[in-house]
């Protein structure tokens, strides 16, 4: 049996989990990739909330998928619901829709294979780019045109100021500062389109 390439991947699962946890008002969840497979997962990550283990997520081992006659790759997560319910925030807060437009900048970068999404996020947090509203990892690629020992990670950076429209010059300056820090901190090389 061939191992099916998932139509969705662990990053999709991570996004689904983040949205699920958002409904509980749970923020500050960390994901740490496990380098080795476990008895259940081919590739996986632990999920923690502060210093507490919240669960794990990953792709089901192909042997288990075959045993249960599953043709496609299976992604799953296991969560500690007792901890989740104990840490939920039941108060809902709402904020007005933004009055000013966002500006998005996409960056694809080559990074060492061991570089994690968390390492990128930590670098961004330390850099504190002005007016950065959101970061989204939308692609991870290995293969043709990517050197051995490296992978391509593509991010969308969304900038917005709540009080006025940003200029391209302001966003470009913040983005350049951020990219320079990523180059220094995680040895990123920006891929040209």
Secondary structure by P-SEA (a helix, b strand, c coil): cccccccccaaaaaaaaaaaaaaacccbbbbbbbccccccccbbbbbbcccccccccccccaaaaaaacccccccccccaaaaaaaacccbbbbbccccbbbbbbbbbbbccccccaaaaaaaaaaaccccccccccccccccccccccbbbbbbbbbbbbccccccaaaaaaaaaaaaaaaaaacbbbbbcc
